[in-house]
Each structure stands twice: as C-alpha cells, then as structure tokens.
C-alpha cells in the first residue's frame, strides 16, 4: 500500500477500539445528563408550586369541609396562601437556579454532545447578584421562558435520549449475568426465542454493543434537542448582534477620537511649532540682512534646518496614520517592507491574491506592526514568522516567534487594543504564549478580496 | 548636462527646474505624468531623469513604475527618484538590475541645493545616491544577521556612506580618516561580501545591493 492510503488505514486501526471508549464515555455522560434532568424536574415542580397552592387555596375556600370549627377552618384555608407567599418570595432564587441549570446544560452540550450552544440572554448571564427586580426582569427575556420550556421538554421525554444507552448497557449486563448463572435475572422480551443461557449471553453482548454504538449518536441528538430550545432564536441572535455592533461602534468612535486628538497634539507640538519658529527666524534674518549679512545667513540656515525637521516630523506622523506602501501596494507589500525595517530575522510569507478593503488592510497592518514591536521589545526572540492568507472568506494572519512567551492580554493594553480594533470588523485574535514560548498569535478577519489592481504604466 | 523632470506639483516642478538650471544643467522637459515622462525620455535621451514617485492618475507608485519602464526603454538611463517617503522595498526594486545610475532621495533633500545638484551629477555619472534615511534603517538592522553581520561597525559605517553614493574622498572627510584607510575598509567589505574584483563603480553598486538584499 502506498503512503496515500496508509494514513486512513492507520486511522481505522486506531479507531478499531476507540468507538468502545467513546461509547462508554457517552453512556456515562448520558447518565450524568439524566441526573441534570432530575434536577430539572425538581425545579419544574417548584416553579409550578405557586399555581398548585393557589388552586388548592381557592378550592378550600370555595369547597372546604363545612363541619370544620371556625378557627381550625381558617388556619387550614390560610395555609395554602401562606405557602403561596413563601413560594413567590423564593421565585427569584428559583429563576436563578433555572438559569444555572440551563447554563450548565449549554456547556455540557458543547463539551459532551459536541453541539455547542451560544448564550441567548439579553441581560448578562447568571452572575448571582442583582435583586428581586433584576430577576423579574429576566422574565421579560424570551430566553428565560425558553429555559423553562426546555425543563418541561426534558422532563417529559428529552431525558430518554440520554438514558437509552445506559439502559441498554444495564439490560445487556443483566442478561449476561443471567447467562452466567444459568437462569434469567430479568425477563427477556416476549418475542425473543428463548431464555437459555447461550441466547442470553448473545442478547447481552448485542445489547451492550448497541448501547455503545448508539451512545454518541443519541447524545448528539440530545444536544440538538437542547439547542433547539436553549440556543438563541433568530430574533435573539439579531438582538445580540445589535448589542455587539453598538459596542464595537462605540469602541471605534472612541479609538477614532483618541487618534484625532493624538494627531492634533503631534501637529501642534511638532510641525506647527517648528513653522512658527521658522517664521520668527526668517523675520529676524530679514531685519539683519542690511547690517549683518553673516548673522542673517546663519539664521537662514537655522530656518532651513527647522523646515527639514518639520518635514521629518510630518513624515513620521503620516507613516503612523497610513503607511505609504500600504496605500501604494497593499497589505502584503507593506508588511514585507515593515519586516525589512525591523532589527530581527523575520520570515514572511504571503498567499494573498488580491487586496482586502482598505480599512481592513490598515487594521491588519497595524495589528501585525504592534505584534512585531512586542516581539522585538519583550520576547527576546531570535526569529519570527509572519504569514498572510485568505481562506474561507477570512483574512488570516499569523505572527509567531521563538521567544520567551508569557504574553498576557490582561497586562498592558497592546493586545487588548488590537482585539478591540479587529472586533470592529468582526475579526478575532487568538493568543497562545506559554511561559518559555513560543508565542503564536492568529488573527482572522472576515472579508472579500478585490482583484489586484492592474498597472497603468 | 541635460535633464528631464517628472513631477506633478507645479511649484516643485518649477523649483526643481530653476534649481537645476542654477547649477548649470539644462532641463529639456518638465512633465507632470508618467506617460509624458516616458515619451520625453525616449525622445530627448537626457543625461539624467528626475521622477517623483507619486504621479497621476493613481497617485501611488506610478513614478517608480515609470522610472523602471524608462530604464527598460532606454537602457542605462540614469534615474533619480524623489519621494515624500523612502521605502526599502522601492529602493530594492530600483537597484534590482544591479547597474548604477540610480538615485532614491527624499524630497527634503532639494532644500540643500548644492548637495542635491551633487547627487544628480553622481547619478548621471553612473553612481548611486541612496537617501541617508534608507541607509540609517538598514544599518540599524544589518547587525541582526547575514553576511553583513560579519562586518565591523566601522566597515558598516563605510558601507552605509558608500550606499549613499559617496566617493572614498567624501567618506574619508565624513569619518575623519584618511582616504587610504577608506580604501582598506572598502576592500575588506568587498572581500567579506564575496564581490569579485571588477570595475570599482559596479562593485560599489553590488555592495549596496547586498546591503539592501540581505
């Protein structure tokens, strides 16, 4: 067999027994989810308690035994209402518990059932704080009502999906036990041809195999069922999106305003001040021109020096706003130029065939520029790698180094700032930087590429 | 000496023309776009061409492309490229042919008329004139790796000045050493960069290329 088919075969061999492990894991997890369902049942009953108590109270009021003595009768009639008040007071705590259970189910669905479910809540998820009023506001969130619906669905039948594998295993084991002892421990299905030990052994093995095989599949089904109720609805997804957009828009405006202030300050302290000084120097030179040409000449030289410095400062400023090569040639060439300028051995690879939209190019350029600045300042790296690709509608940038690692977005604002700027384009940043290195940063920005500009010369 | 100028800003075009004429050169054509520039250099066959990087219609690197095209049309045409910014990748593209007669300077350098005219003459004579800003950034990072890392700091300094296009005499004056010492340094640089003895001008360009190319 050649190398091409060797890999799948090895995969099959590795996978030969792995389904049993996966199945056993799924069976155990299914049992765990059933435990959660029991907790859900308790919560559901507790939620229904006020209704039950109210009904009971009204029933007793209207239809209570007439022969009760007045005092005792009043106490019996009042008891359900007292219970009602208590259960209403406990209601917010109950809502918190419901949300906690829903959050746990979501996480387990992702971890165990391979069906990740994103948070649908409009208000921040359970944080354990906030008073009665805050909890009642949760009632207005459709996601809370859907959480309760999930409890009902899970109690009424959802749990069966999770329980079936464990049930099959258990039944199979009992059959095996019966086969071993020579007489059945449990009743076999009526249609089964006989309860003789060989048959029991066969049945047990088949049931266990079926349980193991079905485990992961049923668990996935359970996850999908959970997602249909616990996941965000289309409307909730839109609402979350709007909240995200509002947040990133505010960030973008803040960043833009801060940038404008920085530019204003730079111009004011730099070029503008130099031009003023230049004007004054020229004026002085003008006055001296008649009686002291030598001094005037020195002043003129000084004025020229000032103009050169003003130009240099303007150049640095413009480079910080929009690097010329980025405008001229696009992201790949601009990064190539950036890499050339740094005192570090950097391997650069680009597979871009076109150009992303200008704002994204700019964001990506400054992100890489800042990351490389971090590398040369903090990483003590010998080499760094930058690569640039466009794949599945995403601009992907990777920056890595062989330095000392330990980069932490929580310390310093650099990485957080990059993340915020990328978020304006729905871009994300992933950082891996264990102490001792290496540091790997991956960034993704969804965008389309335009075809490369054709040369006009 | 005859020159062609391509610069889209009228004030600068006019200023350049006057500056060159004040230094005894003749400006045969002063145009404001790449196409007219190509036509002018093929028609006039000037001794040197001066081009702004940013030209209409796109105002990106039109002038650079025009300069490279002109060098293909008129082989060996000395070209001095002016820009508001100097970029290493552009410097490399200009020097990629490995022949001399190339200059790449910041527009600021026209403020010092005499030095600028000197650079124009050097380029017209087949030498190079790289902006000190390009060189400064290269020197900063050349300590990191490659054959250049084997150069001593003094040799790197000499190479930098050589890349700017300065003669041995000018380098000696700048570094306060004798011309013989400069010659010794340059010989050592050529040796370390493995540049075979050929005519000195060409080797100087190749050394600069090694510097830029890394």
Contacts between the chains, C-beta under 8 A, distances in Angstrom:
chain1	res1	chain2	res2	distance
A	304	B	111	5.6
A	304	B	112	7.6
A	307	B	111	6.5
A	308	B	108	5.5
A	308	B	111	5.9
A	311	B	107	8.0
A	311	B	108	4.8
A	312	B	108	7.2
A	315	B	84	6.8
A	315	B	85	6.1
A	315	B	106	8.0
A	318	B	84	8.0
A	318	B	85	7.6
A	319	B	85	6.9
A	324	B	84	7.4
A	324	B	85	4.5
A	324	B	87	6.6
A	325	B	87	5.2
A	325	B	89	6.5
A	325	B	90	7.7
A	327	B	60	6.2
A	328	B	60	3.9
A	328	B	61	4.3
A	329	B	60	7.4
A	329	B	61	6.7
A	329	B	89	7.8
A	333	B	89	6.2
A	336	B	89	5.9
A	337	B	87	5.4
A	337	B	88	5.9
A	337	B	89	4.6
A	340	B	88	4.5
A	340	B	89	6.6
A	340	B	141	7.8
A	341	B	88	6.6
A	341	B	137	5.5
A	341	B	141	7.0
A	342	B	141	6.4
A	343	B	140	5.7
A	343	B	141	4.0
A	343	B	143	6.9
A	343	B	144	5.1
A	344	B	141	7.6
A	344	B	144	6.1
A	345	B	144	5.9
A	345	B	145	5.0
A	453	B	58	7.8
A	455	B	65	6.3
A	456	B	34	7.9
A	456	B	57	6.5
A	456	B	58	6.3
A	456	B	62	7.0
A	457	B	34	5.3
A	457	B	62	6.2
A	457	B	65	3.9
A	457	B	66	5.5
A	457	B	69	5.7
